[in-house]
């Protein structure tokens, strides 16, 4: 074997399973208008019809054109009403235009086709086992799935106006984008809806939903706002969507651009794979967001509704040019959703939501460190994680801190106005900021957007009585092999009887700051309000942490103190400090977090010391306190108390958590409630799902058999079955054949059941299951990301001797040594 061959083998090993780099797609035409005219056939689960694209070449001589098309048979293609040759490959249709056309030409191509989509368009129907399931058909185009039901250009760097003409059975409504031009009743028991979108949009935003709906009408000024819900949800529509007009008003004001389209509809759909999807003028929301009063405040639709509405500005009116920059869609929508909730509920709520973003980003970074703008992926959906949602929102927060409030909002409004109906990349945002504020933020975008990681600070301080100064010693301790040093303005709060806040710029690995301070501080908070999503080590005493927990004005600083106290194990005084905060803090989020921190200590204080739990009026806090009671296994008083909660409380989520805790404390008593809870209806089947925990916690052959029955098709409600599959995972260690059940569930009729089976194989499977997993990816492409994650999890599993990663490193080192020996010859 020659040197070149050996080196090529080495490179191929290094690149194995490494995702390719995906640059922005080239296009050769500008699609001007698309007209889709189809019949939606529920029986065959097909669409039949035609599509006409009006376009102009972007080259001097265009004689052939490729359009994206999968899962369909194209029967005929005409160019300006004349038939032209064409052929289909695996994922495209290739058109022979017969002669070259140039920049000045405008052409019309019509394709007649029948599509049987595996993805992009989904059909749902009742069957004999689940006769109450709804008949629905709905689309989900993002990221590039619409070409599975209509041939088109399926990438977000082109915009066109479009029409969607839908013929459906007369029992159904058909809702789509833009304005309703007409509705015609046909002689064959169908009717035809003609929708037209007058604003040019990227193709993944084309959408429709077909089903049995009622329309609840609302408005903001002259803007029609409609909520399409099921007949039985009509009286609950305003609970989920009623704040939409106020959100429109708020976003109009803060963005400087009034809502830019014809109308705004929201429709609920069953079995939706996400929370919502911001199709232009028609957001698809999961029907799981509908809820009654017994689910409040644990469940709210406000965050989802605000997020999808914000996308109408950032995602629809302004759209990322490529998937690598998807944070410009998702980060902006997450940020503006939080802003509205802050406006609606107050600063404490907004900051607590931001803490959730920080935690989400840190958790994702731990699993998969990468930059926010990232061109390397197998499928674009891999990018839709907390690096773009949560971190994207936090990036905007930090830009505001760098520029100041006025400069930030002037820049954001300029960016929004300048890029209306355009496709953008991060450089467009940076340019807008520089044009308005004069600030070149290359350094900021480099460290937060184009590079991975976040700062980790180790901070200490000392006080000099003679000079009246506080000496602040700051070190950045993040691993510089995986990240870089960060330059950031950091807020430092000092409480010495008088509270002052300073801003220091930290950019070196180690820095000392001298801050004026008249008296020795009672409290020093570095990164006050957690404005930077960093990690912080600051060796504070119990006394210092107690003072911060009780006196810090920002809820995140109090929460940080609570969790730092949870590390001071074995001290009764700490337990009582946290318990007092869980009982008395004015903000529910701090009370909840103090309860969680208290639980980490595995407290052994008398149960009677917090019997006041029933007096807690916020169910979210009450649930955290109930979970702490898991530490009291075998305690009859705790068991009796939990049973009283199950019997008397009206909140679904409290009942569910009380039962799960009871299973840990007193499984014998819990058994008495299982059948009743399995027959209890609740929001998203929360109560029924909690009952399944009994079977996975109390491991017996009988419970294993019962769990298999419940997981089988028809064994439980449609919503709860995936949870039964999940609970079966608890038996894999003692009953290895359980893995075979997961393989069987890969062919289940319910996508959520298939998805849970994939997740369980990621935890308990091995490489022999890769073929079965790949089969799911082929038959149901929307689960591709789940399959990729499961396979990655399997590859990362530790063996008894060493992890696969360690084996690979050893093997690669050996190959490097072999190559070096050859090269040295």
LINSULBEL-V562293 format. One record per residue. PHI is phi in radians with two decimals (none if undefined). D_CENTER is the distance of its C-alpha to the mean C-alpha in whole Angstrom. Layout:
# LINSULBEL-V562293
phi = <PHI:PHI>
d_center = <D_CENTER:D_CENTER>
This chain:
# LINSULBEL-V562293
phi = <none:-1.44:-1.07:-1.07:-1.10:-1.12:-1.12:-1.11:-1.10:-1.07:-1.11:-1.12:-1.16:-1.06:-1.57:-1.02:1.09:-1.61:-1.13:-1.32:-1.52:-2.03:-1.44:-1.05:-1.22:-1.36:-2.28:-1.99:-2.37:-1.88:-1.28:-1.69:-2.69:-2.23:-2.11:-1.84:-2.34:-2.40:-1.82:-1.65:-1.82:-1.22:-1.11:-1.54:0.94:-2.36:-2.12:-2.25:2.90:-2.59:-2.38:-2.10:-1.90:-1.78:-2.64:-2.22:-1.15:-1.93:-2.40:-1.35:-2.50:-1.97:-2.07:-2.36:-2.45:-1.89:-2.12:-1.32:-2.83:-2.30:1.05:-2.62:-1.98:-1.65:-1.63:-2.74:-2.32:-2.19:-1.94:0.85:1.29:-2.04:-1.10:-2.29:-1.20:-2.78:-2.60:-1.93:-1.87:-1.05:-2.32:-2.54:-1.99:-1.97:-1.84:-1.75:-1.39:1.32:-2.67:-1.36:-2.21:-2.20:-0.96:-1.45:-1.52:-2.18:-2.09:-2.21:-2.04:-2.02:-2.11:-1.65:-2.74:-2.26:-2.02:-2.12:-1.30:-1.47:-2.66:1.55:-2.31:-2.18:-1.94:-2.37:-2.50:-1.23:-2.41:-1.17:-1.43:-2.16:-1.22:-1.64:-1.13:-1.48:-1.46:-2.55:-2.41:-2.61:-1.81:-2.54:-1.50:-1.32:-1.60:-2.37:-2.02:-1.15:-1.28:-1.47:-2.18:-2.63:-1.24:-2.86:-1.52:-2.01:-2.70:-1.46:-1.88:-2.44:-2.26:-2.61:-1.36:-2.75:-2.19:-2.23:-1.92:-2.08:-1.83:-2.39:-1.04:-1.11:-1.32:-1.88:-1.63:-2.25:-1.99:-2.52:-1.49:1.39:-1.71:-1.45:-1.38:-2.82:-2.42:-2.08:-1.53:-1.72:-1.41:-1.79:1.42:-2.15:-2.44:-2.09:-1.84:-1.99:-1.91:-2.38:-1.78:-1.58:-1.87:-1.17:-2.31:-1.25:-1.24:-1.24:-1.56:-1.19:-2.71:-2.72:-2.39:-2.15:3.07:-1.63:-2.22:-2.04:-1.81:-1.77:-1.62:-2.57:-2.91:-2.29:1.06:-1.63:-1.48:-1.23:-2.20:-2.26:-2.08:-1.67:-2.29:-1.29:-0.92:-1.31:-1.70:-0.98:-1.38:-1.79:-1.01:-1.24:-1.12:-1.51:-2.06:-1.14:-1.51:-0.96:-1.02:-1.16:-1.14:-1.03:-1.01:-1.14:-1.17:-0.98:-1.22:-1.34:-1.47:1.39:-2.25:-1.16:-0.77:-1.63:-2.12:-1.22:-2.80:-2.38:-1.91:-2.23:-2.20:-1.67:-2.33:-1.53:1.00:-1.24:-1.36:-2.18:-1.32:-2.83:-2.51:-1.49:-0.95:-1.01:1.11:-2.51:-1.41:-1.61:-2.02:-1.06:-1.25:-1.19:-1.39:-1.23:-2.75:-1.80:-1.13:-1.30:-1.68:-1.57:-1.64:-1.07:-2.09:-2.46:-1.57:-1.04:-1.10:-1.11:-1.09:-1.15:-1.06:-1.21:-1.16:-1.02:-1.09:-1.05:-1.51:-1.96:2.46:-1.90:-1.12:-2.05:-2.27:-0.99:-1.40:-2.60:-1.26:-1.06:-1.76:-1.10:-1.09:-1.17:-1.49:-1.35:-1.13:-1.12:-1.12:-1.13:-1.10:-1.24:-1.09:-1.12:-1.06:-1.13:-1.15:-1.14:-1.05:-1.45:-1.98:1.98:-1.10:-1.05:-1.07:-1.08:-1.16:-1.20:-1.10:-1.12:-1.06:-1.07:-1.13:-1.05:-1.12:-1.09:-1.14:-1.07:-1.12:-1.18:-1.10:-1.13:-1.40:-2.72:-1.31:-2.79:-1.28:-1.21:-1.52:-2.49:-1.67:-1.82:-2.86:-1.44:-2.30:-1.00:-1.08:-1.06:-1.43:-1.47:-2.45:-1.21:-1.17:-1.90:-1.32:-1.18:-1.14:-1.01:-1.11:-1.16:-1.04:-1.11:-1.03:-1.27:-1.06:-1.08:-1.17:-1.26:-1.53:1.56:-1.05:-1.18:-1.08:-1.07:-1.26:-1.10:-1.19:-1.12:-1.17:-1.15:-1.01:-1.18:-1.21:-1.21:-1.96:-1.00:1.05:-2.18:-1.84:-2.26:-2.26:-1.04:-1.05:-1.19:-1.18:-1.04:-1.10:-1.08:-1.09:-1.20:-1.13:-1.57:-1.76:1.35:-1.63:-1.55:-1.73:-0.89:-1.06:-1.23:-1.14:-1.06:-1.44:-1.77:-1.90:-1.69:-2.19:-1.52:1.69:-2.70:-1.30:-2.16:-1.87:-2.04:-2.20:-2.44:-2.58:-2.46:-2.09:-1.88:-1.13:-1.20:-1.61:0.97:-2.29:-1.84:-1.66:-1.85:-1.85:-2.12:-2.15:-1.63:-2.00:-1.10:-1.20:-1.31:-1.40:-1.94:-2.69:-2.15:-1.23:-1.94:-1.85:-2.63:-1.37:-2.08:-1.46:-2.15:-1.72:-2.16:-2.06:-2.12:1.81:-2.18:-1.58:-2.26:-2.25:-2.01:-2.06:-2.06:-1.68:-1.83:-2.49:-1.63:-1.17:-2.53:-2.50:-2.10:-2.03:-1.87:-2.03:-1.15:-2.75:-1.17:-2.23:-1.06:-1.20:-1.49:-2.69:-2.21:-2.05:-1.60:1.07:-0.98:1.31:0.87:-1.17:-1.77:-1.34:-1.87:-1.95:-2.35:-1.99:-2.61:-1.13:-1.73:-1.35:-1.02:-1.10:-1.10:-1.19:-1.07:-1.08:-1.15:-1.08:-1.61:-2.20:-1.09:-1.37:-1.53:-1.10:-1.23:-1.22:-1.22:-1.12:-1.03:-1.09:-1.06:-1.30:-1.17:-1.10:-1.15:-1.50:-1.61:-1.31:1.43:-2.17:-1.03:-1.06:-1.16:-1.03:-1.27:-1.09:-1.19:-1.11:-1.14:-1.14:-1.11:-1.62:-2.12:-1.03:-1.22:-1.85:-1.04:-1.14:-1.21:-1.04:-1.09:-1.18:-1.13:-1.14:-1.11:-1.08:-1.03:-1.11:-1.10:-1.37:0.86:-1.14:-2.14:-1.20:-1.09:-0.98:-1.08:-1.23:-2.42:-1.18:-1.10:-0.91:-1.19:-1.47:-1.21:-1.49:-1.69:-1.11:-1.18:-1.27:-1.02:-1.13:-1.11:-1.20:-1.08:-1.12:-1.03:-1.18:-1.07:-1.27:-1.87:-1.06:1.41:-1.42:-1.13:-1.13:-1.13:-1.03:-1.09:-1.11:-1.08:-1.13:-1.16:-1.14:-1.03:-1.36:-1.87:-1.26:-1.83:-1.38:-0.98:-1.27:-1.14:-1.02:-1.08:-1.24:-1.09:-1.19:-1.07:-1.21:-1.07:-1.02:-1.29:-1.44:-2.66:-1.13:-1.11:-1.20:-1.05:-0.99:-1.16:-1.74:-1.03:-1.09:-1.11:-1.23:-1.13:-1.88:-1.75:-1.41:-2.77:-1.06:0.95:1.02:-1.00:-1.21:-1.07:-1.11:-1.12:-1.10:-1.15:-1.06:-1.01:-1.22:-1.55:-1.52:-1.63:-1.48:-2.38:-1.06:-1.13:-1.19:-1.12:-1.13:-1.12:-1.14:-1.08:-1.08:-1.15:-1.36:-1.20:-1.10:1.63:-1.32:-2.72:-1.05:-0.99:-1.25:-1.62:-0.96:-1.00:-1.20:-1.13:-1.09:-1.05:-1.15:-1.06:-1.02:-1.17:-1.71:-1.04:-1.09:-1.62:-2.30:-1.01:-1.14:-1.01:-1.03:-1.11:-1.12:-1.11:-1.07:-1.09:-1.20:-1.10:-1.77:-1.14:-1.28:-1.73:-1.06:-1.18:-1.19:-1.09:-1.11:-1.18:-1.09:-1.07:-1.04:-1.19:-1.18:-1.08:-1.49:-2.13:-1.52:-2.51:-1.11:-1.16:-1.64:-1.07:-1.10:-1.14:-1.13:-1.12:-1.11:-1.14:-1.03:-1.30:-1.43:-2.40:-1.00:-1.13:-1.62:-1.00:-1.08:-1.10:-1.14:-1.05:-1.18:-1.12:-1.13:-1.12:-1.10:-1.10:-1.13:-1.58:-1.09:-1.40:-1.67:-1.15:-1.59:-2.90:-1.29:-1.04:-1.07:-1.12:-1.08:-1.09:-1.09:-1.07:-1.14:-1.14:-1.09:-1.08:-1.15:-1.06:-1.07:-1.11:-1.12:-1.09:-1.09:-1.15:-1.16:-1.39:-1.21>
d_center = <49:49:47:45:44:43:41:39:38:37:35:33:33:31:29:28:24:24:21:23:23:22:24:23:25:29:30:33:33:32:31:32:32:30:32:31:33:32:33:30:32:30:33:33:29:30:30:33:34:35:33:35:33:35:35:37:37:36:39:43:43:41:42:39:36:33:30:27:28:27:28:31:34:36:39:40:40:42:42:44:45:46:45:44:43:40:38:35:34:31:28:30:33:36:38:42:42:46:47:45:44:43:41:43:43:40:40:39:38:37:36:37:34:33:30:28:25:23:20:19:21:21:24:24:27:29:31:34:32:29:32:29:26:26:27:24:23:20:19:15:16:13:14:18:18:21:24:24:25:27:28:27:26:22:21:20:23:25:25:28:29:29:30:29:32:31:33:32:34:36:34:31:29:28:25:24:24:26:30:31:35:36:36:39:40:42:45:43:41:38:37:35:33:33:30:30:28:30:27:27:23:21:22:18:18:21:20:22:22:25:26:28:27:29:28:28:29:28:29:28:32:32:29:28:25:25:23:23:23:25:29:28:25:28:29:25:24:24:23:19:20:23:22:21:24:24:21:22:25:23:21:25:26:24:23:27:26:27:24:25:25:28:26:22:22:19:19:18:18:18:16:13:11:8:8:10:11:13:16:19:21:19:16:15:14:13:17:15:15:19:20:24:25:25:21:22:21:18:16:16:15:15:12:11:14:14:11:12:16:15:14:17:19:16:15:18:21:20:18:17:20:19:15:16:16:12:12:14:12:9:11:13:11:10:13:15:13:14:18:18:18:20:22:22:22:24:23:23:20:18:19:18:14:15:15:12:11:14:13:10:11:14:13:11:14:16:15:15:17:17:17:14:16:17:19:19:17:18:16:14:11:11:10:7:6:7:10:9:7:9:12:12:12:15:17:18:19:21:22:23:25:27:28:29:28:30:30:26:26:29:27:24:26:28:25:24:27:28:25:25:25:24:22:22:21:20:24:24:23:25:28:27:27:30:32:32:32:34:32:31:28:28:28:25:23:24:23:20:18:21:21:19:19:20:24:25:28:31:33:37:39:43:45:48:51:53:51:49:46:42:42:38:38:34:33:30:30:27:28:29:29:25:24:27:28:27:28:27:29:29:30:32:33:37:38:42:43:42:38:38:35:35:33:34:32:32:32:34:34:36:37:39:39:42:41:44:44:47:47:45:42:40:37:35:31:30:27:27:24:22:22:21:18:21:23:26:29:32:34:35:38:37:39:37:34:35:36:33:31:34:34:31:30:27:25:23:26:27:24:25:28:28:26:28:31:29:30:34:35:38:39:40:40:36:35:37:35:32:33:35:31:29:32:33:30:30:26:24:22:24:26:23:23:26:27:24:26:29:28:28:31:32:35:38:39:41:38:41:39:36:37:36:33:34:34:31:30:26:25:22:24:26:24:24:27:28:26:28:31:30:32:35:36:39:40:41:41:37:37:39:37:33:35:36:33:32:35:35:31:30:26:24:22:25:27:24:24:28:29:26:28:32:31:31:34:36:35:38:38:34:36:37:34:32:34:34:30:29:31:29:27:24:21:18:21:20:24:25:22:24:27:26:26:29:30:28:29:33:34:37:38:38:34:33:35:33:30:31:32:29:27:29:28:30:30:27:25:23:20:21:23:20:20:24:23:21:24:26:24:27:30:29:31:34:34:33:33:30:28:30:29:25:27:28:25:24:26:25:24:21:18:16:20:19:16:17:20:19:17:20:22:20:21:25:26:27:28:30:27:26:28:27:23:24:25:22:21:24:24:20:18:15:15:16:13:14:17:17:15:18:21:20:20:23:24:24:25:28:32:35:36:34:30:30:29:32:34:32:33:37:37:36:38:41:40:41:44:45:44:46:49:49:49:51:54>
